[in-house]
């Protein structure tokens, strides 16, 4: 009898998104591995992966990975799968009664943040700088998580929120002029709450993509390095699985029978017309502009010392494709 091989037993921590659904429900697996999928909110998942290495594979903050990779390169590797991207113009807020009407008016003002190193904040600050000319060093940044203030280089003005307060509350009360936040605050569009700074953020986002071709990347997929050194096949098979799950999700969103939204097909066709059939490229070349831009922002904002080339950020086994059969 031939030798038997026990599949590698992996824990996989993911966000509960449609791009990951086929992995979560077992329709797609990682070849050569038995996979136990776990779901957690993003902050907990990222913290538990980068602080404790609790999972073998995890969807994780791309901005945090850039920082961890530079400081502790021996711990993790990444594959070029990006299960969460999001345009950020819709996540700049001001008080409902604020007179502010444009990013240019943020110059010299106080702007709240969840944390300095949060990927959403890195992208939003970079976009405000590149697209609207905001001098980031001329703003007083009021940071919810005061522990991140020590990571900021000289030249940025960082103030922690007072104990017991939140940046959302302080912005709604006008104590902070504006807010850059990773999610939609509960008090958005409520009396005495917050409103979006951009009058038509969707138009700003579409214009941004038309000019730059960038769909901002929030998350990538990281693996514990020691596992990949013992199992060199694992990074590519992980990438293959994430690609298969993404392809299933794109096929489903194109089918109006799969959703309760009345105009979902119209929205899908508008997205394809602007962004092409697959704006979620799970490869280096198709994501080069977004990866390089985030790395540049991380340097400019003091999160890393050097902007690596996109190819440096991912396991070498995922940078090119193995040959297949020739099909006529």
C-alpha positions in Angstrom: 0.0 0.0 0.0 1.2 3.5 -0.7 1.9 6.0 1.9 -1.0 8.0 3.3 -0.8 11.7 3.9 -2.7 13.6 6.7 -4.0 16.9 5.5 -2.6 20.0 7.1 -5.0 21.2 9.8 -5.5 25.0 9.4 -7.5 27.7 11.2 -8.7 30.4 8.9 -10.1 33.7 10.3 -12.2 35.7 8.0 -14.7 38.5 7.7 -18.2 37.3 6.9 -18.4 38.9 3.4 -19.8 37.5 0.2 -16.3 37.3 -1.2 -15.5 34.8 1.5 -18.8 33.0 1.7 -17.6 29.9 -0.3 -14.7 29.5 2.1 -17.0 29.9 5.1 -19.6 27.4 4.0 -17.1 24.8 2.7 -18.0 25.1 -1.0 -14.3 26.0 -1.5 -11.4 24.6 0.4 -7.6 24.9 0.4 -6.2 21.8 -1.4 -4.1 19.7 0.9 -5.6 21.1 4.1 -8.5 20.7 6.4 -9.8 24.1 7.2 -11.7 25.4 10.3 -13.1 28.8 9.5 -13.7 31.4 12.2 -15.3 34.8 11.9 -14.6 37.9 14.0 -15.1 41.6 13.5 -12.1 43.2 11.8 -10.4 44.9 14.9 -10.5 41.7 16.9 -9.4 39.5 14.1 -6.4 41.8 13.2 -5.4 42.2 16.8 -5.5 38.5 17.5 -3.5 37.6 14.4 -0.7 40.2 14.7 -0.5 40.3 18.5 -1.0 36.6 19.3 -0.6 34.7 16.0 -3.7 32.8 17.0 -4.7 31.7 13.4 -2.8 30.0 10.7 -4.3 32.1 7.9 -6.3 35.4 8.4 -7.8 38.2 6.5 -6.0 41.1 8.0 -5.4 44.8 7.8 -3.1 45.6 4.9 -1.8 48.8 6.7 -1.0 46.8 9.8 0.7 44.1 7.8 3.0 46.7 6.3 4.1 47.8 9.7 4.4 44.3 11.2 6.3 43.1 8.2 8.9 45.8 8.6 9.3 45.4 12.4 8.9 41.6 12.6 9.6 40.1 9.2 10.1 36.6 10.5 6.5 36.2 11.6 4.1 36.5 8.7 3.9 36.4 4.9 1.0 37.5 2.7 -0.6 36.4 -0.6 -2.1 38.9 -3.0 -5.7 38.3 -2.2 -7.7 41.4 -1.0 -11.1 40.4 0.4 -11.9 44.0 1.5 -11.6 47.1 -0.6 -13.6 50.3 0.0 -13.7 53.8 -1.4 -13.2 56.3 1.4 -14.8 59.6 0.4 -18.0 58.5 2.0 -16.3 58.2 5.4 -15.4 61.8 6.1 -17.9 63.4 8.4 -18.7 66.7 10.1 -21.3 67.9 12.6 -24.8 68.1 11.1 -24.8 71.9 11.6 -21.2 72.5 10.5 -20.6 75.1 7.8 -17.7 73.0 6.4 -18.3 72.1 2.8 -15.0 70.9 1.3 -11.7 69.2 2.3 -9.8 72.4 1.7 -11.6 73.9 4.7 -10.0 71.2 7.0 -6.6 73.1 6.8 -5.5 74.1 10.3 -8.5 72.4 11.9 -9.1 69.5 14.3 -9.9 66.2 12.7 -10.8 63.0 14.6 -9.5 59.5 13.9 -10.1 56.0 15.3 -6.4 55.3 15.2 -3.4 56.7 13.3 -2.4 53.3 11.7 -5.9 52.1 10.7 -5.8 51.3 6.9 -9.0 53.3 6.2 -7.4 56.3 7.9 -4.2 56.0 6.0 -6.1 55.9 2.7 -8.4 58.8 3.6 -5.5 61.0 4.7 -3.6 60.2 1.6 -6.5 60.9 -0.7 -7.2 64.2 1.1 -3.5 65.1 0.5 -3.2 63.9 -3.1 -6.6 64.8 -4.5 -7.5 68.0 -2.5 -4.1 69.4 -1.5 -4.6 69.1 2.3 -1.4 69.5 4.3 -1.6 66.7 6.7 1.0 68.3 9.0 -1.1 71.4 9.3 -4.1 69.5 10.8 -4.5 68.6 14.5 -5.4 64.9 14.5 -7.4 63.9 17.5 -6.9 60.1 17.9 -9.3 57.8 19.8 -6.7 55.2 20.5 -4.0 57.3 22.2 -1.6 54.4 22.2 -0.9 55.0 18.5 0.3 58.5 19.1 3.8 57.3 19.9 4.1 55.8 16.4 3.7 59.1 14.7 6.9 60.9 13.5 7.9 64.4 14.3 5.9 67.0 12.4 2.4 65.6 12.9 0.2 67.1 15.6 -1.5 64.3 17.5 -3.9 64.8 20.5 -5.5 61.9 22.3 -9.2 62.2 23.2 -10.0 63.0 26.8 -10.7 60.0 29.0 -14.3 58.9 28.6 -14.9 60.7 25.4 -15.1 59.6 21.8 -14.2 61.2 18.5 -17.7 60.6 17.2 -19.3 62.4 20.2 -16.8 65.3 20.0 -17.4 65.8 16.3 -21.1 65.8 16.7 -20.8 68.5 19.4 -18.5 70.6 17.2 -15.5 70.1 19.5 -13.7 68.5 16.6 -14.3 70.0 13.2 -14.4 66.8 11.1 -14.0 63.0 11.5 -12.3 60.3 9.4 -13.8 57.0 10.4 -13.5 53.4 9.2 -17.3 52.7 9.4 -20.6 54.7 9.4 -21.2 56.2 12.8 -24.6 55.5 14.4 -25.4 59.2 14.6 -25.0 59.8 10.9 -27.9 61.8 9.4 -29.6 62.2 12.8 -30.6 65.5 14.5 -27.5 66.8 16.4 -25.4 64.1 14.8 -23.1 63.9 11.8 -23.3 64.4 8.1 -20.9 63.5 5.3 -18.5 66.3 4.4 -18.8 65.6 0.7 -22.2 66.6 -0.7 -22.0 63.7 -3.3 -19.4 61.3 -2.1 -20.4 58.7 -4.7 -19.6 61.1 -7.5 -16.2 61.9 -5.8 -15.4 58.2 -5.6 -16.3 57.4 -9.2 -14.3 60.4 -10.3 -11.3 59.2 -8.2 -11.4 55.8 -9.8 -11.7 57.2 -13.3 -8.6 59.4 -12.7 -6.5 56.9 -10.8 -7.7 53.4 -11.5 -7.4 52.7 -7.8 -9.9 50.8 -5.7 -8.4 51.2 -2.2 -7.3 48.0 -0.6 -8.2 47.6 3.1 -7.3 43.9 3.8 -5.0 41.2 2.5 -4.5 37.6 3.5 -1.6 36.7 5.8 -0.1 33.3 6.9 2.2 32.4 9.7 5.6 32.2 8.0 6.7 29.1 9.8 3.8 27.2 8.2 4.8 28.3 4.7 8.4 27.3 5.3 7.4 23.8 6.2 4.7 23.7 3.5 5.9 25.7 0.5 2.8 24.7 -1.5 0.5 26.4 1.0 0.7 30.1 -0.1 -0.3 29.4 -3.7 -3.1 27.0 -2.7 -4.4 29.5 -0.3 -4.4 32.2 -3.0 -6.1 29.7 -5.4 -8.9 29.1 -2.8 -9.5 32.8 -2.2 -9.7 33.4 -6.0 -12.3 30.6 -6.4 -14.4 32.0 -3.6 -14.2 35.5 -5.2 -15.2 34.1 -8.6 -18.3 32.5 -7.0 -19.2 35.8 -5.3 -18.9 37.8 -8.5 -21.1 35.2 -10.4 -23.8 35.4 -7.7 -23.9 39.2 -7.5 -24.5 39.3 -11.3 -27.6 37.1 -10.8 -30.7 39.2 -9.8 -32.3 36.1 -8.3 -29.7 36.1 -5.6 -30.6 39.4 -3.9 -33.6 41.2 -2.5 -32.4 44.5 -3.9 -34.7 45.6 -6.7 -32.1 47.4 -8.8 -29.1 45.2 -7.9 -28.5 44.2 -11.6 -28.5 47.9 -12.6 -25.9 48.7 -9.9 -23.8 45.7 -11.1 -23.9 46.9 -14.7 -22.9 50.4 -13.7 -20.0 49.0 -11.8 -18.9 46.8 -14.7 -19.1 49.8 -17.1 -16.8 51.9 -14.9 -14.5 49.3 -13.3 -14.6 46.3 -15.5 -15.9 42.8 -14.8 -13.6 42.1 -11.9 -12.3 45.1 -9.9 -11.2 42.8 -7.1 -8.0 41.6 -8.7 -6.3 39.0 -6.5 -2.9 39.3 -8.1 0.0 41.8 -7.9 -0.1 43.2 -11.4 -3.9 44.0 -11.3 -3.5 45.6 -7.9 -0.1 47.3 -8.4 -1.3 50.9 -8.3 -3.4 50.4 -5.1 -0.6 48.5 -3.4 2.1 51.0 -4.3 0.0 53.9 -3.3 -0.8 52.5 0.1 2.9 51.8 0.7 3.8 55.3 -0.2 1.1 56.7 2.1 2.5 54.5 4.9 5.9 56.1 4.5 4.6 59.6 4.2 2.5 59.2 7.4 5.4 57.6 9.4 4.0 54.1 9.6 6.9 52.5 7.8 10.4 53.7 6.9 10.6 52.4 3.4 8.0 51.7 0.7 8.6 48.2 -0.5 7.9 47.2 -4.2 4.6 45.4 -4.5 6.4 42.1 -5.3 8.3 42.3 -2.0 5.1 42.2 0.0 3.9 38.7 -1.1 5.2 35.2 -0.9 7.3 34.5 -4.0 5.3 31.4 -4.8 2.3 33.6 -5.6 3.9 36.0 -8.0 3.5 34.0 -11.1 1.2 31.3 -12.4 2.1 27.7 -13.0 1.6 26.4 -16.5 -1.6 24.7 -17.5 -2.7 22.6 -20.4 -2.8 24.2 -23.8 -6.4 24.6 -24.9 -7.3 25.3 -28.5 
